């Protein structure tokens, strides 16, 4: 087991909402305030800050300096980091690295996104520009279409059904309705996917085979993670949660450069293997996980990419309810992106916050029984960036 060198001592998150009325500074402050109170520290204790978002949604250019001033974190150094949807988990990796290197001893990582600052059409266009702007995005590629390619190939090769995808969303709704920070706090049933039900809204086609209910929604929100070196963490925190392993990988941005789509994305396989090796554990040791379920097919692929199931067998976990709170490997028992919403820069930090609360035994109605080790899988773009973070008590 690796030495306990860096710990998370504070976590915070705003409510995730569809239309935040304040500024991005006010939105970010909600998570920052909660994390600082959670860690029981003041701005004078902070050595450095990292702000994380996808800048194409921000009207404020170079937001890190503006945010740091608003939070009272100057003249300490501040940094801005972007890896689209994985920005704040990448921020945690960078903060960990800074502390390990001896550059800083206590670092605030704050992810935010106010996606409602632009229209849905503008948002979709900017997401499309996450692909290669010379060879792909000019042809109208967008996130649902990309994940639909994976879903089509996976279903053809592995016997996955539309009902399996629906059941991922039903599980998400089971826990979204008990997560007070989620955008969608209601349960989901089979009737919601029934075209014969005139009140059903989730069956409508988006990009075959994906339907409305298979897709997460944009949201406004912020998350904050505070990390400290071992000595300081032990002095400041009664329940430090230790960073056991971190893995990362990147993939070809052009789909033509990807391997077999039916085998899912390659990045999580590489990133998780790296994180497991660093932590000195295997997938079987994970007690609770958060995975990047931007689409229902993404959760199924994540099961396999993280080693929870062999390739092609991820569907069995949802069929057997193995990923429910009482199951063998609870996954996304906070509702995941499908229920919480997906404020791009804040998502990874929100996932990490959930696992920290689980390991502290502070997750309330979402609490898994006695977890010792948790995992966070956070993806940027269409698997362009993959981050896996393993945390332990």
Secondary structure, DSSP 8 states (H G I E B T S, - for coil): -----EEEEEEEE---BS---S-HHHHHHHHHHHHHHHHT--GGG--EEEEE--GGG-SSSSHHHHHHHHHT--SSEEEEE--GGGHHHHHHHHHHHHHHHTS-SEEEEEEEEEGGGS-HHHHHHHHHTTS-TTTTGGGT--HHHHHHHHHHHHHHHH---HHHHHHHHHHHHHHHTT-TT-S--S---GGGG-TT-TT--S-SEEETTEEGGGB--B-EEEEEEEEEEHHHHHHH-SS-EEEEEEEEEE--SSGGG---GGG--HHHHHHHHHHHHHHT--GGG--EEE---SBHHHHHHHHHHTTSS-TT-HHHHHHTTTTSTTSSSEE-TT-HHHHH-B-GGGHHHHHHHHHHHHHHT--GGG--TT--EEEEEEEETTTTEEEEEEEE-
